[in-house]
Amino acid sequence: MKGLRIGLVYDLLGTWPAGAHDPPDADVEFEPEATIELLERALLQLGHQPLRLGSPHELLARIGKGELPPLDAALNIAEGTRGRDREAWAPVLLQMQGIPSLGSDALTLSASLDKAWAATLVRAAGVPTPAQAILRSAAAAESVELPAPFPLFVKPRCEGTAKGIGPSSRVEDRLALAREVERVTLRYHQPALVEAFLPGPEFTVTVVGNDPPRALPVLQRALEVETGIGLHAVERHPAAPGGWRHEIRGELDAPLEAELSQLALRAYAALECLDFARADFKLDLKGRPYFLEMNPLPTFDPEGSFGILAELAGRPAHELVAEVLLGGLRRLGLS
């Protein structure tokens, strides 16, 4: 088959249209140049021609000016900037142009970004989730029925990549809960999602493919010692003297890995993910896993999960990513 022309839609670090009231981690989901280069290398290995289209705003401008080049397909990794449907911007524009896309569609991206909706959907499919409550103001935190005993965990309802999460996200009483809900609602302009805090180990499971999808090896995340929150979330924040201390809790044995893989596959199906996604889990004191979130736009940064998985398999990252993208092209009937 002749090589395909595949457009790349992405948000690069350093391009966030910062506003005066934006939080310091506003662009944490944006990608480094190395991610785009890895995707280009993967597509070139498959014999296809990658074409940089830029951000969803740039894609929209190209369409409006009639300057969108002929494309056989597109790969969207753009997060958008504001709103709970921001990850759906590019897929909708591409769909309107009749351009097939690799990865999950707009509805799955929006449903997954809304952590409350995602939990409802996967829970209905038999995947355990922490008890939750949605709070829209600090005042509500003073009297609302709590979803679980303290400690609780507070995060923005519609964000990913640990955006809006830090050392203060774990709260021990109602006063701290009110402060944290106020921080989330004012700084991130959305409701706060309050959950039972899970003190056990944290794991992430990358799922790829379709009919059937498969789970790649489970990866364990380091936790910050004092809070029990993922180190990847707290290390963005100023540390106490001596820096952040981290640890690896528990043990990832074969039965636990099998259980996490099955739960990830079940959540992937419940949210109707396509081609690739990453599911996060945390364990309670009894070692029972609970679903935290699904990310249908997992980073392809060579320093991220795909890079780690490729290293564990003893292969270059672009080869693993090429294999994943090939599965998506086959789903589209393009390879």
N, C-alpha and C positions, 0 to 999 in steps of 0.2 A: 504494500500500500504506500502511496505517496505520503510524505511527511505532512502532518497537520499544522495549521497555524493556530496556536493556543495563546489567548490573551491572559495576562496576569493582572489581577486587581488587588491592591494592597495599600496599607497605610504605613509609611516609613516613620521611624523615630525621628523627631526633630521637625515634624510637619504639623503637629497639633495646633489648631487655630485657638490658642489660649485666650481665655477670657479672664477678667479681673477676679471672678469668684470661683474659678476652677481649682480643684484640689491638686496637691503636688504630684500625685500619681495619675493624673488625667490621661497621660499617653502610655501607661505601662503596658497596654495590650498591643501597641504598635510594634512593628518588626524592624530589626536592623537590616542593613544592606546585605549582610551575609545570608539571610533567609532567602531573599530574592535570587541571589546568585546560586544558591543550592538548588532552588526549584528550576532555574534555567538549565543548570547542569543536568538535572534529572530528565527534563524534557528533551534536551539535546541527545542524551544517551538513548532515548527511545526513538530518535530519528525525527523529532518534531521541532518546529520553530516557535520559541517563546517570544511573545510581543508584550512589552511593558505598556499597560494602559493607565497605571497610576491609581489614585484613590477613587472612591465612588463619586466624589465631586468632579474629578477630572474625567471620569467615564461619562458622567452626565453632560459635561461641556462638549466632549467629543461627539456625543450623539446629537446634541442640539445644533452643532455646527456642521453635521453631516460628515465628520472627519473620522468616524470609526472605521478602522481597516477591516477588510474581509477576514472573518474568523470561522474556524471549524468548531471551536469550543473555547471555554474560558475556565480559569481556576481562580476562585475568589478566596482571599484570606483577609480581606479588609474588615476591620472591626467597626468602622463608622465612628462618630464622635458623640452624639447625644441621643438619648431616648432608648426605650427598651426594645425597639425594633431596628436599631441602628445596624446590626449585623446583617439585616435583610436588604439593605439598600442596593448593594451591587447585584445580588441574585434577581431582584425584581427588575432592575434595569436591563439585565441580560435577557431575562425571560421576555420582556416586552420587545426586544430586538430579535427574538427567535434564536438566541445563541445558547446551546446546551452548556451546562455548567458541571464541573466536577465538584464533589462534596454535597453536603446537605442543602435542601431548598430553604426558601425564605421562612416558611412556617416553622420548620424544625429549629432553625437558628433563633427565631424569636422566642419560641416556647422554651428552649433550653436556656437562653439568657435570663429569662424570668425564673429565678430559682424556686419560687413558690409553686408555679405551674409545673415546672419540671418534676418537682418532688411529688406532686399529686399524680402525675401521669405514670411515673415509675412505681410509685406505691401501689397503684391499681394493678400493675403487672407483677406484684409480689416481691418488689425490691424494698427492703427496709429503709426508712428515712428517719432522721431525728424529728421529735415533736417540734412544731413550729408555731409561731404567731407573727402576724404582720402588724407593725406599729407605725403610725404616721406622724406621731408627735411625742415629745418628751412628756407632755401631760398625760398621755395615754399610758405611759410606762408606770405611772404612779399608782394606777388602780386596776389595770388589766389583769385578767386571770393568766398566770404564767403557764407556758407550755410544759415546764418541767421545773424541778427545784434548782436553785443556784448551785454551781456556777452555770451561767448561760453564755451563749455566743451571739454576737450581734454583727451583722454585715449588711451591705446594700442588697436590696432585693434583686436588682438587675445589673450585675456586673460580673466580670470574670477575671482570671489571672490574679486572684487575691486582691483585686482593686478594692480599696476602702477598708482593708483588713490590716490590723496592726496589733501591738501589744495590749492596747486598751479594749480590744474586741471581746476579750473574756471578761465578764462582769460577775461580781460576787454578791451584789445586793441591789436594791431598787434605786438607790441614789446613783450608783455607777451605771445601772441600766438606763436611767433617764438621761444621763450625760452622753452616753454612747449613742442612744437613739437620736438625740439632738444633733450630735456630730454628723451622723449619717444622713439624716433628713435635710439638714441645712447645707452641708458641703457637697452632697451627691444628688440632691434634688429628686429624691425618691423615697419610698417607704423603707423602713428597716426590717430586715428579716431576723427574728429572734429564735434561736434554736437551743435545744438541750446541748450542753457542751460534752463532747466525747473526748475522754482523756487518753485513749489508746493510740496505737501507731496509725500513721496515715499512709495510704497507698494510692497509686495512680495506675490505671489500666488503659492502654491504647488498643482500640479496636479498629480493624481495617477490613474492607471488602464487603461483599454482598452475596447473598444466596449461596452458601451461608457466609456471614462475616466470621472473623476469627480474632481472638484476643492474643496480643503479643505478650511477652513475659512481663509480669507485674513488677513495678518499680516501687521502692519504699522511699518516703521522704523523711528527711531529718526534721526533728522537732526542737523548738527552743525550750530549754530546760525548765525555766520558771513558769512559763505560761502554758506549755504543751501545745502551742500553735505552730504550724508549719514554719520552718526557718525561712523559706522563700518569701513568706508574707511579712515577717517582722524585721528581716535584715534591711529592708528599705528605710527603716525608721532609725532615729538616733538611738544609740545603745548606751547603756550604763557604762561606767568606767570598767575597762577590761574587755568590752565587746560582748556580743551575743554568744552565749554558750549553747551548744546543740548536742543532741543525742539521738540514737536510733533505738526506739523502744520495741520490745517484743522480738518475735522471730517470724520470718516468712517461710513457713514450711509448705510442703506439697499440698496437703488438704486445704489450707487457707488460700493458697494461690488458685487452686481449682475453684473454690467457692467464689473468690473475687472475680475470676474470669467469667464464671457463669452469670453472676449478678450484673457485670458490665455488659455482657451480651444481651441480657434481658432488658436492661435500660436502653441500650442502643436500639433494640427493636421497638420498645415502647415509644420512644421519641422519633422513630422512623428516620434515624440517621443513615447517611449514605457515604460510602467510600472510606471515611476516616473520622474518628472522634476519640476523645479521651475522657474516661470516667474517673472521678475521685471518690475515695472511700476513707472512713475513719472507724476505728474500733472502740467499743465501750470497754468498761472494766472487765467484763466477762469474755472479751475477745470476739464479740459479735460485730460483723461489719455493717455499716450504715452508709448509704449513698449520700454524697455531699452535692455533687454537680456533674453535669455532662458538658463538655466543651467540644462542639462539632467543628470549631476552628482552632484545633490545637496548633501550637507553633511548630514550624518547620526549621526554626533556628538550629544550626548545628550544635549549639550548646544545650538544647532542650531534649525532650524525651526521645524524639526520633534519633538524634545524634547519640544519645546514651545507648539506646537499643541496638543501633548499628554497631557501636563499639563492642557491646557485649557479644554480638554475633560475629565479630571479627571481619566486618565489611565496611566499605565507605558509606557515609550517610546518604549520599546522592543515589547510590544503588538501591538502598532500601526504599527511599522516597519514590524512585522511578518505578519500582515494583508496585507500590501503593497506587500511584497515578495510573499505571497501566490497568489495574483493576477497575478504576473509575471510567477509563476510556472504553473498556470492554462493556461495562454497564450501559454506556451511551451508544453502543454499537459502532464505535469509531476505531476499533482496533481488532 
